[in-house]
Amino acid sequence: MKRIALALLLSLAAMAAQAQEDPDWWNYQSERDGRPYAVRVDMSLRRVFPLSGLPYVVVTGTDYAAGADGLPGADEQRRLDALSEALAAAISRKTRSIYAGSAARDGLQRSYIYVSDPNGIAEIVAGVYARLCKGCKNAAEIRADAAWSAYRDALFPDEETRRRFGLRAY
């Protein structure tokens, strides 16, 4: 019995490591609460979340120049994606982490990064914004989320969106 449990744990760890190494980025637009919503999500996490050992989520983001629909234009989206990647990279140098994705609407973008240890993360996030986003209005929150509800609720496509894009295996 112990061997089976160990094999299962090793298998889950391997899946988690693969998810970290090989993200499967998917961008989609949908509606939430009747408003347009743009999402970039690592779909490789869909079969392995919640990952144990990453019980905190860093929810951080900034304002952006929005179009009439409240979403960022292509150039603004590239800037936001680069900023999210820089935040994720800086955090990963401090603690074990996974960048799960980001969402934008109404002139506000939020990134979701799961971490093993939240200590010192707020200072790292503030430093990245000070360096790469001077003058941006930004916010950061670190909260316990062992169930990965932020990934499920804010990033993962809802049933209607999955149906619209023909995603049946989720």
N, C-alpha and C positions, 0 to 999 in steps of 0.2 A: 504494500500500500504506500509506504514511504517513497519507494522508487517511482511509482506512478505520479505521486504528487510532485516530486522533484522534476520529473520529466515534463509535467505540465507547466510548472513554474519556469523551467528553462525555455520551453517553447514560447510561452508568453513574453519572456524577456527578449527572445530573438525577434519576435514579431514587433515588439516595441522598438528595438534597436533599428530594425528595418524601416519602421515608420519614421524614425528620426532621420535616417540617412537618405531615404528615398521619398520625399514628399510628393504627393500627387495633387498639385494645385489645380483647383477648378474655380473659375470666376463665373458668377451668375448674377442676374438681376431678377428681383421678385418684388412683391409688395408685402409689407408688414404694417398692420394697423392702417391700411388704406393708403400708404405712402410708398413711393419707390425706395428700393433698398438694394445696394450693390454689395456683394460678398466675394471675398477671396478665402477659400477654405482648403485645408489639407485633407483631402478625402481618404488618404491612406490611413488616417486615424479612425475611420468609421467602424472598422471591425475590431479594433483593440481598445477603444476608449470605454471606460475610464482607465487610465494607466495608474497603477499603484505607484507610490513614490513621488508623484507629482500632484500633491493635494491642494495646491494654491494656484489661483489664476491672477495674473497681472492684467488688468483691463486698463489700457492707456490709449490715448489718442489726442487728436488735435482738430482744430477747425480747418476748413478749406474753402476755397472759392467755389461755390456751388453754381450749377446751371439752373435753369428755370425749374427743372424737376427735383432740385435739391441734391443731385448727385454730382460727383466730380467729373470734369472733362478728362479726356485721355491723358493730357500732359500732367494734370493735377493728380490723376490716379497713379501715374508712374512715380511722381514725387512721394506720394503717400506710401506706396509699396516699398520704395527705397528706404523711407523713414522707418517703416515697420521692420524691415529686414535689419536695419542698423540697431534698432532697439533689441530685437531678438538676439543678434550676435553679441551685443554688449552684455546682456543678461546671461547668455550661455557661458561667458567667461567667468561669471561669478558663481553660478549654481547650475545643476542639471535642469534642463528646460526643453520645452517643445513649443514652437510657434505654431499655433493651431489655425490662425487666420485673422482676417479683419473684416469689418463691416462699415459701410458708410451710408448716411442719409441725412438730409436736412442740414448740410454743411458741417456735419461732425463725423469724424472717422474714429473707430475704436479697434485696437489690436488686442488679441487674446493670446497670452503666453503663459503656459502652465509651468510651474517651477516647484522644485523640491524644497527650497529654503527661501523664505521671503526676506530674510535679514539683509539689509543693505541694498535692496532692489530699488527702493524709492530714490535713493541718491544716484544710482546708475541711470535710471530713467530721466531724472532731472538733468543730468550731465549731457545725455544724448540730445535732449531738446535744446539745451543751452548752446550746444555746438552746431546742430543741424537745422534748427527751426527757430531761429531768433525772431522774436516778435509774435510767434504763434501763441494762440490761447490753447493751453493743453491741460490735461488732467490725467491722474493715475490713481488707481484703486487696486489694492491687493487684498484678496479675500479667500477664505477657505472654500474650496470647491472640489472635494474628493470625488464627487459623482460626475464631474465635468458637465454640469448643467449649462454653463455658458457656451460650451462647444455645441451641445445639443440644441439649445434654444436660440442662440444668436447667430450661429454659423451654419450648422447643418441644414440643408434644404428641407423645408416642410413638405408634407405629403403632396400638396397641390403642385409645388415646384418640381418635385421628383417625377410626378405624373406628366407634367408638361414637357420635361426633358427626356422622358422615357427611362428613368432610372428605377428599375424594378427590383434590383438585388440589394436594396438598402433597407 
